[in-house]
């Protein structure tokens, strides 16, 4: 696994050559683990601070309405930070995965245009996330207040964005598991790292 990770990290900007399925998927696993670790490192302290603030307010005798208002305010802050972290991680993953996915495509005899399309769709989905961030936070706050009709009315705005976000993952999965071209192909010799 370390060999595959090292290979991909030292070839971050190398869009030529070929990578085997094993090398590619071990690198994807590494990126997924890093993504999860960073998400936890960011979200756990933020959520802990939010809960601590609410508990202190309750201990000081704040009314239920005051506590609920504080919860809504803090959820808004947590969601905003979480969405920005998600945006940053999404763009970082595109950058870290683009060359490896290109080499994987080359190994199966496919063009790098598939990687460009997947990356472009991910960037569009990320831009849509930024553009609809306030609405997403509003939906979460509305859901907590119990105004389900308003939530349902706004939910439709996020369906396309949610579906669009899955397209790059499906492309990476489908073409990532595609069998290698035996022997040499137009992109070079078979990969030496497995």
C-alpha positions in Angstrom: 0.0 0.0 0.0 2.8 2.4 0.9 4.4 1.8 -2.5 1.2 2.8 -4.3 0.7 5.9 -2.2 4.3 7.0 -2.6 4.1 6.4 -6.4 0.9 8.5 -6.7 2.2 11.3 -4.5 5.4 11.5 -6.4 3.5 11.6 -9.7 0.8 14.1 -8.8 1.3 16.1 -12.0 2.2 13.2 -14.3 -0.6 12.6 -16.7 1.4 10.1 -18.9 1.9 6.5 -18.5 -0.3 3.8 -16.9 -1.3 2.7 -13.3 -2.7 -0.7 -12.4 -6.0 -1.1 -10.7 -4.3 -2.1 -7.4 -2.1 1.0 -7.4 -5.0 3.2 -8.2 -7.5 1.8 -5.6 -4.9 1.7 -2.8 -4.3 5.4 -3.5 -8.1 6.1 -3.5 -8.4 4.3 -0.2 -5.6 6.4 1.2 -7.3 9.6 0.0 -10.6 8.4 1.5 -8.9 7.8 4.9 -7.2 11.2 4.9 -10.6 12.8 3.9 -12.3 11.1 6.8 -9.6 12.0 9.3 -9.6 15.6 8.3 -13.4 15.8 8.5 -13.3 14.3 12.0 -10.5 16.6 13.1 -12.6 19.6 12.1 -16.1 18.5 13.1 -15.5 16.9 16.5 -14.1 20.0 18.2 -16.6 22.3 16.6 -19.5 20.1 17.6 -18.0 19.7 21.1 -17.8 23.4 21.5 -21.4 23.8 20.4 -22.6 21.2 22.9 -20.5 22.7 25.7 -21.9 26.2 25.0 -25.5 24.8 25.1 -24.8 22.9 28.4 -23.3 26.0 30.0 -26.4 28.0 29.0 -28.7 25.3 30.4 -26.7 25.3 33.7 -27.0 29.1 34.0 -30.8 28.7 33.9 -31.5 29.8 30.3 -35.0 29.3 29.2 -35.9 26.6 26.7 -36.5 29.3 24.0 -33.1 30.8 24.7 -31.4 27.4 24.5 -33.2 26.6 21.3 -32.2 30.0 19.8 -28.6 29.3 20.8 -28.8 25.8 19.2 -30.0 27.3 15.9 -27.3 29.9 15.9 -24.6 27.4 16.6 -25.9 24.9 14.1 -25.7 27.6 11.5 -22.1 28.2 12.4 -21.2 24.5 12.4 -22.9 23.9 9.1 -21.2 26.8 7.5 -17.7 25.6 8.7 -18.6 22.0 7.7 -19.7 23.1 4.2 -16.5 25.1 3.6 -14.4 22.2 4.8 -16.3 19.9 2.5 -15.7 22.3 -0.4 -12.0 22.5 0.3 -11.7 18.8 0.6 -13.6 18.2 -2.6 -11.4 20.5 -4.6 -8.3 18.9 -3.0 -9.5 15.4 -3.9 -10.0 16.5 -7.5 -6.4 17.8 -7.6 -4.9 14.8 -5.9 -6.9 12.3 -8.0 -6.8 13.8 -11.5 -3.4 12.5 -12.6 -3.9 9.1 -11.0 -7.3 8.7 -12.6 -5.8 9.7 -15.9 -3.1 7.1 -15.7 -5.7 4.5 -14.7 -7.8 5.4 -17.7 -4.6 5.1 -19.9 -4.1 1.6 -18.5 -7.4 0.5 -19.8 -6.9 2.2 -23.1 -9.2 5.1 -22.4 -8.7 8.8 -23.0 -8.0 11.3 -20.3 -11.0 13.3 -21.4 -13.1 11.1 -19.0 -11.0 12.4 -16.1 -11.4 16.0 -17.3 -15.2 15.5 -17.5 -15.4 13.9 -14.1 -13.2 16.7 -12.6 -15.3 19.5 -14.3 -18.5 18.0 -13.0 -17.1 17.8 -9.5 -16.0 21.5 -9.7 -19.5 22.5 -11.0 -21.1 20.6 -8.1 -18.8 22.3 -5.6 -19.6 25.7 -7.1 -23.3 24.9 -6.7 -22.7 23.9 -3.1 -21.1 27.3 -2.4 -23.9 29.1 -4.2 -26.6 27.3 -2.2 -24.8 27.2 1.1 -27.2 29.7 2.8 -30.3 27.8 1.5 -28.9 24.5 2.8 -28.3 25.9 6.2 -31.8 27.4 6.2 -33.3 24.0 5.4 -31.5 22.4 8.3 -32.7 25.2 10.7 -36.3 24.8 9.3 -36.1 21.1 9.8 -35.2 21.6 13.5 -38.1 24.0 14.0 -40.5 21.4 12.6 -41.6 23.5 9.6 -41.6 20.4 7.3 -43.7 22.1 4.6 -41.0 24.8 4.1 -38.3 22.1 4.1 -40.2 20.1 1.5 -40.6 23.2 -0.7 -36.8 23.9 -0.6 -35.7 20.3 -0.9 -36.2 20.2 -4.6 -33.5 22.8 -5.1 -30.9 20.3 -3.9 -31.9 17.2 -5.9 -29.9 18.1 -9.0 -26.9 19.2 -7.0 -27.0 16.0 -5.0 -27.3 13.8 -8.2 -24.6 15.9 -9.9 -22.2 15.2 -7.0 -22.5 11.5 -7.6 -21.7 11.5 -11.3 -17.9 11.9 -10.8 -17.8 9.2 -8.2 -19.6 6.8 -10.5 -17.2 7.7 -13.4 -14.2 7.0 -11.2 -15.6 3.8 -10.0 -16.7 2.4 -13.4 -13.5 3.4 -15.2 -11.3 2.6 -12.2 -12.4 -1.0 -12.1 -12.1 -1.4 -15.9 -9.7 -4.2 -16.9 -6.2 -3.3 -17.9 -5.1 -3.5 -21.6 -2.8 -6.5 -21.8 0.7 -5.6 -23.0 1.6 -2.3 -24.4 -1.0 0.2 -25.6 -1.0 3.7 -27.1 -0.2 5.1 -23.6 2.9 3.0 -23.0 4.1 -0.2 -21.4 2.1 -2.0 -18.7 2.5 -0.5 -15.2 5.5 -1.8 -13.2 4.1 -1.0 -9.8 1.3 -3.3 -8.6 
